[in-house]
């Protein structure tokens, strides 16, 4: 690109110089950023990917369930405006399988936003050749980087190129949809509001797996071990996936919408614009959640974890599964083909595929170290049926609108797709649940509620002794303290003490100003917030609800 035409970038560079930065350093950084970001698509690379993926899918998956009507609709829509393809992010397979499928349905291959951590050799050059452009995890405070990325997005969208990015940021290690991260979305919204690009069509897409290839690493990371950086050694070890069987993979296309319809006449830099961007992010998350395809693995895991026990009676498991299947049958939830044809047989078959499950006669034994993996699949049900779980907990805990409102707020980060609904309407819909369904669906949030309560208790203990602690250190300390409580049998559902639940609970408290989280370049500290006196009430409220659930 000609830098003389990039007025926003030039202005950002001049502002950095005006703040005292050396002009040569600013130019050097600018050129480094420009070299770091762009895709470099190659027909040869794309053709090679297609051939390799054809072989890979046959080796590890038993089949695909694809929303063919939805894919054909996207092929038509791209004739009107560029597509913003926004999939759920569950696995590194997501972007590979989606591009492969889009090619088969005549959808122009998108430029895909990838984390800079994936730019290592040899995958980095290959991904660039396949259409990936690399972005940093955070742009906070980095005006020059944001300006370059904004101009790059303007250029490719002006050229009518489809763009794909993950609104959740990184991969979901929990099986649920994550609260939206709107950094890249905000940049695109600014370009639309400024009239620099035509309003793209936003196409949310749900991608689901009967078994994810990263299951083991998600468990290890959830237990507190640090995430391993992507590198060549990790790529070599990943070849082990060829030795396993991962069932079926599914892609569902949700309802699309135009960004301009959400932004209306709001202007960048205003509070109204910020709220419109956040609403657009939540709408994407909601559409992904509602279009999630329920698999037998989800039903089996939820039926197993209903009681916080290591041994489950086979007849109790079957009764739980039957109640879940009945709710699926009576709702508009999308379900896999096997649940359509032979639902109970499909669930029994999935039971045999779940990690850490041993069947002996009329008993099912659950290995304690695998409960986190089971929770991953159980949590998949919280996307299309989160309303049933939220309502069930509210009904078990009192059944009044005040309780429903409290839970709706308490779960705003764990069930972000419900934040656009009214809590009273969720409660009313829940009154159609049978007694058994209410018990089962209430249990699906019990581990998260307990994880929140323990996190807030331990955060109070830590911050009463120390004024400030880094976010990552606080998460680590809480996780270690929770482990000690698990060993003393003081925690009923240890799967709720994953670092994922701990992180979201801390961020929720920061959103409520109970805690304060200060993030600057190079630091991320947590301290007591202006509403810290509310902390004990939040802990007590969750404990009271948990007592009623038991």
Buried (B, 14 or more C-beta within 10 A) or exposed (E): EEBEEBEBBBEBBEBBEEEEBEEEEBBEBBEEBBEBBBBEBBEEBBEBBBEEBEEBBEEBBEEEBBBEEBBBBBBEBBEEBBBBBBBBBBBBBBBBBBBBBBBEBEBBBBBBBBBEBBBBEEBBBBBBBBBBBBBBEBBEEBBBBBBBBBBBBBBBBEEBBBBBBBBBBEBBBBBBBBBBBBBBBBBBBBBBBEEBBBBBBBBBBBBBBBBBBBBEBBBBBBBBEEEEEBEEEEEEEBEEBEEEEBBBBBBBBBBBBBBBEBBEEBEBEEEEBBEBBBBBBBBBBBBBBBBBBBBBBBBBBBBBBBBBEEEBEBEBBBBBBBBBBBBBEEBEBBBBEBBEEEBBEBBBBBBEBBBBBEBEEEEBEBEEEBBBBBBBBBBBBBBBBBBBBBBBBBBBBBBEBEBBBBBBEBBBBBBBBBBEBEBEEBBEBBEEBEEBBBBBBBBBBBBBBBBBBBBBBBBBEBBEEEEEBEBEBBBBBBBEBBBEBBEEEEBBBBBBBBBBBBBBBBBBBBBBEBBBBEBEEEEBBBBBBEBBEBBEEBBEBBBEBBEEBE
